[in-house]
């Protein structure tokens, strides 16, 4: 027997689920390289006001690149954070080909090494797939992680079509660690036990923005910016956000509040 309205409700739920699992539009995807290049070229014009970003306390920051990227992709971001006083380090594992056994073995050692060198827990900034690594490091080693900041990271993905990088990921699946070592999607979606910020963009042409966020809580927030997926590492709004989040005193995490004069850079979250 069917309750009144049950069929309509099920159809509505199905439609919402289909919308949530859609990939970014083809137009956004095809324009990613051009938009990313423009955003990189525009970075020097933002440097005068980025020099006013909050300065840090010298703690360690581990930067993890996205799929098929290397430490070079995050070099401008690391230089910016270094000028603010942080001890930044790339992952030093070459090109990110996915969760290989080397990645799974070496990342915890890199985290521990940086924490030892800087004398305390480390903040981790992860771009796309790098953000998924960052969250899992925090989940497994919360005592070594001060906070996690992800940028366009599809940790909440419910279907593979939410990422247009899925083909590149699967193509290299033969290099990846045994499935038993890889986290399930259900695990990836669970909150991490340290403060976390998910930076996302509705203009992301690689990853569906809904796959990059989770419910807000007392130690998690989602912050929207306006940039391409390839532009997160040089987007001025993202860089200011990183400076603000990293400058918070340890154990005093608060949601992001941009200065009044920068509020236009941050769309209203929905």
Helices and strands as residue ranges (DSSP letters): H 6-20, H 26-30, H 32-50, E 60-64, G 71-74, H 75-83, E 87-89, H 101-118, E 122-127, H 129-140, G 142-144, E 145-151, G 160-162, H 166-171, G 173-175, G 179-181, H 185-189, E 195-201, G 209-212, E 220-225, G 229-231, H 236-246, G 260-265
